[in-house]
Amino acid sequence: MNNAAKNIHLSSGYVMPLVGFGTYKIQGRDVIYEVVDESLKVGFRSIDTAVVYRNEKDIGYALKTLLPKYNLQRSDIFITTKLSPSDHGDPKGIEQSVQRSLKALDTTYIDLYLIHWPAVSRTPESSMNNPSLRAKTWDKLIELKKQGLIRSIGVSNYTIKHLEELLQNCKDTLPVVNQVELHPHYRQKELIKYCNEKGIHVQAYSSLGTSSSTDLLKDPIVVKVASQLNVSPARLLLNWALQQGIGIIPKAIKKEHIRDNIQLNFVIDEESMKALSCLPQHKYTWDPSNVY
């Protein structure tokens, strides 16, 4: 079976595709329309966005127009969006933000809603208020879930410390997903083990490193293994995560990259997996371990 067609059963009872289409830094109605068109055409059925990406409205417009073209309905698509850190910890702000996202995405429900960051805007990362603000947010998201506005709730950029604290007072509603930076240069073994034990699905972002650095794509081992398997370094890195049951949300604007990112029905042999899992560690994006 093509890895890209696989689904994951979330602890909330819903099913999510393991491969989603990421939209970070993709903006503009025409650009969004074209990438959503191509992604639906090649088989993507999951779209990942966030309030801070400022593209929800254009995604909503594209889906509304394009779903009929591919004989799809809203229920065939899994939409993830995320709470802006500026509304984190403010129940009223959270409710308004969710309502705005629903309106922008032109939908009656959001499949997965994530707390984007464990800290709150304009509150120091070292502030001892952060845990109580996170708890307030979680309680509000449970309420919105009960109302049917959100089907599943989860987190992003949470460390083991943040997850332990959440699980102590999550009111029997576990986070279904933790979306984090994860790739062979930043493997997060302990976090994956912890999440697997707790039934929290790990979803990777920055699977190819980051758009501002090609260090991972050009890593000599990555290049060598990719050429041995006759695949691109990008496809190799995406499948490295998938073979471990980790979700991915690759973003792309070029049509050939969008197509490549879902062509993942090859197997990375054990020796190659080991080689990729021994690379020196380097984190490319923001660091949540500083958040109290």
C-alpha positions as CSV (number, residue, x, y, z in Angstrom):
1,M,0.0,0.0,0.0
2,N,1.2,3.5,-0.8
3,N,2.4,5.0,2.5
4,A,0.9,8.3,1.5
5,A,-2.6,6.8,1.4
6,K,-2.3,5.5,5.0
7,N,-4.5,6.9,7.8
8,I,-3.9,7.2,11.6
9,H,-6.7,6.5,14.0
10,L,-6.6,9.3,16.6
11,S,-7.5,8.8,20.2
12,S,-10.6,11.0,19.6
13,G,-12.1,8.3,17.4
14,Y,-11.5,10.2,14.1
15,V,-9.2,9.2,11.3
16,M,-6.5,11.5,9.9
17,P,-4.3,10.9,6.8
18,L,-0.6,10.4,7.7
19,V,0.4,12.7,4.9
20,G,-1.0,16.3,4.9
21,F,-0.3,19.3,2.7
22,G,1.5,22.1,4.7
23,T,0.8,25.7,3.9
24,Y,3.3,27.7,6.1
25,K,4.4,30.8,4.2
26,I,2.2,30.1,1.2
27,Q,0.1,33.2,0.6
28,G,-2.0,34.9,-2.0
29,R,-5.4,33.7,-3.4
30,D,-4.1,32.7,-6.8
31,V,-1.1,30.8,-5.4
32,I,-3.2,29.0,-2.7
33,Y,-5.8,28.1,-5.4
34,E,-3.1,26.6,-7.6
35,V,-1.4,24.6,-4.9
36,V,-4.7,23.3,-3.4
37,D,-5.8,22.3,-7.0
38,E,-2.6,20.4,-7.6
39,S,-2.6,18.8,-4.1
40,L,-6.2,17.5,-4.5
41,K,-5.4,16.3,-8.0
42,V,-2.4,14.1,-6.8
43,G,-4.2,12.7,-3.8
44,F,-3.7,14.9,-0.7
45,R,-6.8,14.8,1.5
46,S,-5.4,16.7,4.5
47,I,-4.5,20.4,4.7
48,D,-2.6,22.0,7.5
49,T,-2.8,25.8,8.2
50,A,-2.8,28.2,11.2
51,V,-4.2,31.5,12.2
52,V,-0.8,33.1,12.0
53,Y,-0.2,31.8,8.4
54,R,-2.9,34.3,7.3
55,N,-4.1,32.1,4.5
56,E,-7.2,30.4,6.0
57,K,-9.6,32.5,3.9
58,D,-7.9,31.7,0.6
59,I,-7.8,28.0,1.6
60,G,-11.5,28.1,2.3
61,Y,-12.2,29.7,-1.0
62,A,-10.0,27.2,-2.9
63,L,-11.6,24.2,-1.2
64,K,-15.2,25.4,-1.8
65,T,-14.4,25.9,-5.5
66,L,-12.2,22.8,-6.1
67,L,-13.9,20.0,-4.1
68,P,-16.7,19.6,-6.7
69,K,-14.1,19.5,-9.5
70,Y,-12.6,16.3,-7.9
71,N,-16.0,14.9,-6.9
72,L,-15.1,15.4,-3.2
73,Q,-17.1,16.7,-0.3
74,R,-16.0,18.5,2.9
75,S,-16.1,15.2,4.8
76,D,-13.4,13.8,2.4
77,I,-10.9,16.5,3.6
78,F,-9.2,16.8,6.9
79,I,-8.5,20.4,8.0
80,T,-6.0,21.3,10.7
81,T,-5.6,24.9,12.0
82,K,-3.9,26.4,15.0
83,L,-4.5,28.9,17.8
84,S,-2.5,32.1,17.6
85,P,-0.2,32.6,20.6
86,S,-1.8,36.0,21.0
87,D,-5.2,34.4,21.9
88,H,-3.6,31.6,24.0
89,G,-4.9,31.7,27.7
90,D,-7.9,34.0,26.9
91,P,-11.1,32.0,26.7
92,K,-13.1,34.7,25.0
93,G,-10.3,35.3,22.5
94,I,-10.1,31.6,21.8
95,E,-13.8,31.3,21.0
96,Q,-13.7,34.3,18.7
97,S,-10.6,32.9,17.0
98,V,-12.2,29.6,16.4
99,Q,-15.3,31.3,15.0
100,R,-13.1,33.4,12.7
101,S,-11.3,30.3,11.5
102,L,-14.6,28.5,10.8
103,K,-15.8,31.5,8.8
104,A,-12.5,32.0,6.9
105,L,-12.3,28.2,6.0
106,D,-16.0,28.3,5.1
107,T,-16.8,25.2,7.2
108,T,-19.0,24.2,10.1
109,Y,-16.3,22.3,11.9
110,I,-12.5,22.0,12.1
111,D,-11.1,18.5,12.1
112,L,-8.1,19.2,14.3
113,Y,-7.3,22.3,16.3
114,L,-3.9,22.7,17.8
115,I,-2.4,25.0,20.4
116,H,0.4,26.4,18.2
117,W,2.9,27.2,20.9
118,P,3.2,26.5,24.7
119,A,3.8,30.2,25.6
120,V,1.5,33.2,25.3
121,S,2.3,36.3,23.2
122,R,3.6,39.2,25.3
123,T,4.2,36.9,28.2
124,P,7.9,36.0,28.9
125,E,8.8,32.4,28.1
126,S,10.2,32.1,31.6
127,S,6.9,33.3,33.2
128,M,5.4,31.0,35.8
129,N,2.0,32.1,34.5
130,N,2.4,30.0,31.4
131,P,1.1,26.7,32.9
132,S,-2.1,28.2,34.2
133,L,-2.7,30.0,30.8
134,R,-2.2,26.7,29.0
135,A,-4.7,25.0,31.3
136,K,-7.3,27.7,30.6
137,T,-6.8,27.2,26.9
138,W,-7.2,23.5,27.1
139,D,-10.5,23.8,29.1
140,K,-11.9,26.2,26.5
141,L,-10.9,23.9,23.7
142,I,-12.7,21.0,25.4
143,E,-15.8,23.2,25.6
144,L,-15.6,24.0,21.9
145,K,-15.1,20.4,21.1
146,K,-18.2,19.5,23.0
147,Q,-20.1,22.1,21.0
148,G,-19.0,20.3,17.8
149,L,-17.0,23.2,16.4
150,I,-13.8,21.2,16.7
151,R,-13.6,17.4,16.3
152,S,-10.1,16.8,17.8
153,I,-7.8,18.9,19.8
154,G,-4.0,18.7,20.1
155,V,-0.8,20.7,20.6
156,S,2.2,21.8,18.7
157,N,5.8,22.4,19.9
158,Y,5.1,20.8,23.3
159,T,8.0,19.2,25.1
160,I,7.6,16.2,27.4
161,K,7.4,18.6,30.4
162,H,4.5,20.5,28.8
163,L,2.8,17.2,27.9
164,E,3.2,15.8,31.4
165,E,1.6,18.9,32.9
166,L,-1.3,18.8,30.4
167,L,-2.0,15.1,31.0
168,Q,-2.3,15.7,34.8
169,N,-5.3,18.0,34.3
170,C,-6.6,17.3,30.8
171,K,-10.1,16.5,32.1
172,D,-10.0,13.0,30.4
173,T,-9.5,14.7,26.9
174,L,-6.1,13.8,25.7
175,P,-4.3,15.8,23.0
176,V,-4.6,13.6,19.9
177,V,-1.5,15.1,18.2
178,N,1.7,16.8,19.0
179,Q,3.1,18.6,15.9
180,V,6.9,19.2,16.3
181,E,10.1,19.8,14.4
182,L,11.3,16.4,13.5
183,H,13.8,15.0,10.9
184,P,17.1,13.0,10.9
185,H,19.0,16.1,12.2
186,Y,16.6,16.5,15.1
187,R,15.1,13.1,15.9
188,Q,13.4,13.7,19.2
189,K,13.6,10.0,20.3
190,E,12.5,10.5,23.9
191,L,9.5,12.7,22.8
192,I,8.4,10.1,20.3
193,K,8.6,7.3,22.8
194,Y,6.7,9.4,25.4
195,C,3.9,10.3,22.9
196,N,3.6,6.7,21.6
197,E,3.2,5.5,25.2
198,K,0.5,8.0,25.9
199,G,-1.4,7.5,22.6
200,I,-0.5,10.9,21.2
201,H,0.2,10.9,17.5
202,V,3.5,12.6,16.5
203,Q,3.3,14.8,13.4
204,A,6.5,16.3,12.0
205,Y,7.0,19.7,10.5
206,S,10.2,20.9,8.9
207,S,10.8,17.4,7.6
208,L,13.3,18.8,5.0
209,G,15.0,21.0,7.5
210,T,13.9,24.6,6.9
211,S,13.4,26.8,3.9
212,S,16.3,29.0,5.0
213,S,18.8,26.2,5.1
214,T,19.5,23.3,2.8
215,D,21.9,21.6,5.3
216,L,19.6,18.6,5.7
217,L,18.8,18.1,2.0
218,K,22.5,18.3,1.2
219,D,23.7,16.2,4.1
220,P,26.2,13.7,2.5
221,I,24.5,10.7,4.1
222,V,21.1,11.8,3.0
223,V,22.3,12.4,-0.6
224,K,24.1,9.0,-0.7
225,V,21.2,7.0,0.6
226,A,18.7,8.8,-1.7
227,S,20.9,8.1,-4.8
228,Q,21.2,4.4,-3.7
229,L,17.4,4.2,-3.5
230,N,17.0,6.2,-6.7
231,V,14.8,8.8,-5.0
232,S,15.2,12.5,-4.3
233,P,16.6,13.6,-0.9
234,A,13.2,15.2,-0.1
235,R,11.2,12.0,-0.7
236,L,13.8,10.0,1.4
237,L,13.4,12.4,4.3
238,L,9.6,12.3,4.2
239,N,9.5,8.5,4.0
240,W,12.0,8.3,6.9
241,A,9.3,9.8,9.1
242,L,6.4,7.8,7.6
243,Q,8.2,4.4,8.1
244,Q,8.2,5.2,11.8
245,G,4.4,6.0,11.8
246,I,5.1,9.7,12.1
247,G,2.7,12.1,10.2
248,I,4.1,14.6,7.8
249,I,2.9,17.9,6.3
250,P,5.3,18.8,3.5
251,K,4.7,22.2,1.9
252,A,5.5,23.0,-1.7
253,I,4.5,25.5,-4.4
254,K,6.0,23.9,-7.5
255,K,3.7,21.3,-9.0
256,E,6.5,18.7,-9.4
257,H,7.4,19.0,-5.7
258,I,3.7,18.6,-4.7
259,R,3.6,15.5,-6.8
260,D,6.9,14.2,-5.5
261,N,5.9,14.7,-1.9
262,I,3.1,12.1,-2.1
263,Q,5.0,9.6,-4.1
264,L,6.3,7.7,-1.1
265,N,5.5,4.0,-1.9
266,F,9.1,2.8,-1.6
267,V,10.9,1.1,1.3
268,I,14.0,2.4,3.1
269,D,16.0,-0.7,4.1
270,E,17.0,-1.1,7.7
271,E,20.7,-0.3,7.2
272,S,19.7,3.0,5.5
273,M,17.3,3.9,8.3
274,K,20.1,3.3,10.8
275,A,22.5,5.5,8.8
276,L,19.9,8.3,8.7
277,S,19.2,7.9,12.5
278,C,22.9,8.4,13.4
279,L,23.4,11.9,12.0
280,P,24.6,14.8,14.1
281,Q,21.7,16.7,15.7
282,H,20.8,20.3,14.8
283,K,17.6,22.1,15.5
284,Y,16.5,24.6,12.8
285,T,13.4,26.3,14.2
286,W,12.3,27.9,17.4
287,D,13.0,26.2,20.7
288,P,10.1,25.4,23.1
289,S,12.3,24.0,25.8
290,N,12.8,27.6,27.1
291,V,9.1,27.9,27.8
292,Y,8.2,27.4,31.5
